[in-house]
Amino acid sequence: MLALITGATGGIGREYAYQLARDYHCDLLLVSNEHTPTIDLAQTMSEQYGVRALPYVADLSQSDAAEQLFSYTEQEQLVVDVLVNNAGIFIFNPLINTSMARIETMLNLHVMTVTKLCRLYGEQMARRGMGYILNMSSMSAWMAMPGIQLYNATKAFLYNFSKSLWYELKPYGVHVLAMAPGAVDTPLFGLSPRLRQLAVRLTVSIPPERLVRRALKKLFKGKKADTPGLLNWLATPLLKHPPDWLLFAVYRRIDKYQH
């Protein structure tokens, strides 16, 4: 099998590459906008796990990025069996203070490129009667949180789009998974090591390797959607209907921290 992974050089994307090569013996097409790390990762995967690993350097926020990537795989006669749409960015900013270029980047990266890749490779998979598509959403899909209006809206799109696509492609033998994790145990949130360990023990946060292991198991079992962590799952209804005063308080605190 050949797995195409976007955002392949990041923490979660890199973990997808490792586990697909090591545990599932997949050849890899590693897609990232980082030139040297992408080439280095492809070489590491080939040497370490004996798989064919190809680097593809591109900015997936460009309007024609999906078509260019698809054209490349067609020219190279690469048959994509597993599509992992992992590439993404996070920004915390009021919409009226966000540049038009930044808005376009996020919408293209999270919505247009993912949709087009699912369309292009999904059609091929349906014709072959097998395939796997994994789209990375987020628990923020249920949060009407100020400051992340673009991020949570695009993640909500990915979640609902993927679940709808699951129904459309399942009769053709193609499995689609919407993965919607909460916090992932990385330095992104600025927590102390002790707090990070506590969050992991409480299953509020999940290590990247555990997230990816779970996501791949769910994908290959044909699950429609998944949110890791019992507390995260239980908290979902609360995220949909938080009191306004709480959101304003959280927003002020985060905004103060950001500045």
MARNU-375610 format. One record per residue: residue in one letter; z negated, y negated, x negated of N, C-alpha, C in turn. Coordinates in steps of 0.05 Angstrom, whole numbers, plus 5000, padded with zeros to 4 digits. Atoms other than C-alpha are relative to their C-alpha. Example, Ala and Ser with C-alpha at 12.3 -4.5 7.8 and 13.67 -1.06 7.14 Angstrom:
2
A500050244982484450904754500049764982S500150245016485750214727498649785015
% end
This chain:
259
M500050244983500050005000500049754982L500050265013501249284980498449815017A501650194986496048764999500649724990L499550285006497748025001497549845006I502550154996491547584991500549714994T499850295006491646834998497249904992G502550105011486346414964498750214982A500949765014485847004916498249944976T501750055024482346654858497249905007G502650094992476446404899498050235001G502149795000469846784905500650225020I499549804980471447144970502850134996G497349895004478947214956500150184976R500149835024477547494887498650275006E501449764993472747994917501850185017Y498049844985478248214966501850144980A498249885020482748334906498750244986Y501449795014477548744869499750255018Q500649774983475649184928502550145010L497549874991482749304953501250164977A498949855023484849514883498250244993R501949805009478549904865499550225021D500949814980476750234931502350115017Y497849914983483450284967502650044985H497749955017488250334908502549855009C497850174990492549774936501349854976D498650195016497849414896499449725012L500950264992496648664900502249794996L498550255004500548024912497949785003L502250195001495547484892501149715002V498950274994496946794921497849794998S501950225005493446164898501549764990N498850245011494845444879499149954972E501050035027491345544812501750174981H498049865017496545734759498750204982T501149825020492646034701498150215012P501849794989487046374742501550215016T498549814985492246704786501350214982I498749825020496046994727497950184986D502149855013489647204693498850215018L501149814981487047544755501950245004A498049794997493447934764500050194976Q500149845024493048174692497550175000T502649854999485748374700500150235019M499849784980487148774763501750234991S498249795010492949144731498650164978E501249865022489049304668497550165009Q502649884993482449474702500350235020Y499849804979484949884761502650145001G497549865001491950104743501849965024V498350064977495149774803502149794992R498150215004501249334806498949745012A501150264991498748614812501849784992L498150215004503448034820498849735007P501050274994501547294816502149845014Y498250194986504646784863498549745003V501450265000502646064852501449815019A498950174980503745604911497849845014D501850164983500545054952500650075029L499549914973499945375020499649795022S500250214980498544715054502649855004Q497350124996505844525046501350125025S499049924974509744565111501850245000D498149775002514745085086498850224983A501249815019509745495045500350295010A499849724989509846105091502850114997E497249915002517446135092500750064971Q499449965029517746065016498750264990L501349765008512746625006501450255012F498649784987516247075056502750054986S497449985014522946935022499650144973Y500649875026519847134955499750305003T500549714997517447804981502550145009E497449884992524247935013501850034975Q498349995024527947774948499050224980E501249805018523148224908499750275013Q500249754985523548764961497150115001L502849934998516048764969499350045030V500849934973513449105032497049955003V502850074997506848785053498750175022D501449834981502249285087497449885010V502550134994495848875086500249704994L499950295003495648115098497249895003V502750124998489147765082500349704998N499850294999489347035103497249894995N502750085008483346785064500049714990A499950275011485646115036498949795019G501150214982481845515063498549794983I501650225012478244865047497949915019F502250114984471944535072499649714993I500750285005470743795081498049925021F502050124982464843425112500549705000N499350284999467142745135500649925029P499150104973467842335200503049995001L497150004998474942385225501249734994I498850275004476041635224499949914971N500150065029474341635149501650204984T498449795014478942225133502949914999S497350085003485742075105502050185015M497949854986492042295141500950244983A499249785018493942705080498150235001R502149804999487343075082500150155027I499849874973488043215157502450195000E497649835000495143485147499550244982T500549775018492843925089498450215014M501749794987487344265130501550135023L498749884977491544355192502350194991N497949825010497344645153498950254988L501149775014493045095111498650205019H501649834983488545365166501550095025V498749934975493345365225502950074996M497249965001500745295210500850234981T499249805019501345725148499050285008V501049744991496846275175501650115024T498449924977500646285241502850104992K497349925009507346325206499950264984L500149755015505146875158499550235019C500449794980502547285217502650065016R497449974986509147165253502050164983L498049885017513447365194499350284992Y500749735009509647955167499250185023G500749854977507048165235502550135013E497549884989514248275259500950244983Q499349785018515748705198498250245005M501949784996509449115208500450145027A499549884974510949215282502550184999R497549845002517949465265499450274985R500649765015514949965215497950185015G502049854985509450175264497450024986M502650015013503650015218499649754984G500650235016500149455183497249895007Y502750114997493649055176500149704994I500250285004492348315184497049925003L502850095000485548005167500049694997N500250305001484347265184497149924998M502750105005478146915158499349765018S501050214984474846515213497249934990S502750085008467546275213498349975025M501950054978461346225257500249715009S499750284992462845475257502049975023A498150014978468245645308498649945026W501550054975462745595361498349754998M501750235004459644955334501549745005A498950274996461344265361498449814982M501650145020458443955297501449764989P498750235012460043245276500250034970G499549995029462843175206501850234992I498349775007466443845207502050065023Q498349974976470843715268502650154995L497549865007477243945233499550294992Y500649735009474044545200499350195023N500849824979470644835261502250045021A497849974981476644695306502150194990T498049815010481445055260499050284998K501249735000476645635252499950125028A500049904972476145685328502950095007F497249924996483745705330500550284988L499649745014483846275279498650235015Y501549794987478646665317501450095026N498749934975482046635385502950094996F497349925006489046685356500050294991S500149735011487147325318499350205022K500749824978483847645379502350045019S497749974982489947505422502250164986L498049855015494547775367499350294998W500949725000490348405365501250165023Y498949874976492548565436503050034998E497149995001499748405422501150214981L499049825021500448825359498950285001K501349735000495849415373502050215011P498149794991501249785414502150084979Y498149945021505649755352498750134975G501449885023500350055306499149814979V500850215018498549395274497249905008H502850084995491149215268499549714990V500650285007488748485268497049975003L502950055000481548285251499549704996A501150275004478247605260497250034989M502649985014472547575210498649735002A501350264996467447035228497250014989P502649995012461747035178498549735003G501550255002456046535176500049924971A500150085028453546305109500550234981V499549805021456046675048498449914975D501850065022451446714987501549914976T498750135023454846234940498549744994P501350265006452445584906500849775017L498950224985456245174957497949845014F501950154983450144994999497749874984G502050135016445744774940497250105003L502649894996439945234957498950114974S501349895023434845464906500550315000P499749715000435446194883498150155019R501949874982429146374922500849985029L499150044972431846074987502550175005R497649844996438446424976499350295004Q500949724997434947094967498750045027L501249984974430846965030502150015022A497850014980437146795070501550275001V498749745001440347445047498350225013R501949804988434147855065499949985030L500150044971434147545134502750045014T497249954992441647705140501249745012V498850254992442946965154502449944981S497950025020447046955090500850274990I499049745009451247515062501449974973P498650025026453547644990503050055004P497149974997461147604981500950294999E499249725003461648334959499450165026R500749864975458048575022501749915023L498250114979462148115067502750144999V497449895003468648375039500050305006R500249714994466449105041500050055030R500249974971464649025114502649935013A497550094988470948645131502250214997L497949815004475549165101499550265016K500749774983471849735136500849955029K499450074973472549375202503049985004L497150034998479849215189501450275002F498749745000481849935173499150185023K500849864976477950185233501349895025G498650124977482049735278498349825018K501750194984476349265301501549745004K498750254992478348625335498849764987A501550235011472948145310497350094991D502649935010466548155272498549764988T501850205012460647705253497750154987P502149845014456048015200497349875005G502850094999448447965207499049995029L501149984973444148115268499149725009L501050274992440947415268502449825006N497650164995447847095264501150075027W498949914974450247515323498249905023L501850094979444047345363500049695004A500050294998444646605347502549885012T497450104990451846545372499749845026P500350164976449846325443498749734996L501450255006445245795414501949804987L498150175013450845525371501949865019K498150114981455145415432498749775017H501350204982449944985469497549884987P502350135012445444615420499449735014P500650274988441743985446501249784982D498750225015445143335427498149874979W501950125019438843055394499950154974L500149835024438843645346502549954982L497650045015446043545326500149734986F500150265013445042805313498150004977A501949995022438942955271501150154976V498849855022442543485230502249844986Y497750155011448643045221499049774982R501150225016444442455196498950104974R501249895024440742895147502250094980I497949915018447043215119501649774989D498550245009450642545116498549854978K501750135020444842255077500150164974Y499949825023444942855030502649974985Q497350025012452442785019500349744984H499750265013451642054998497649944982
% end
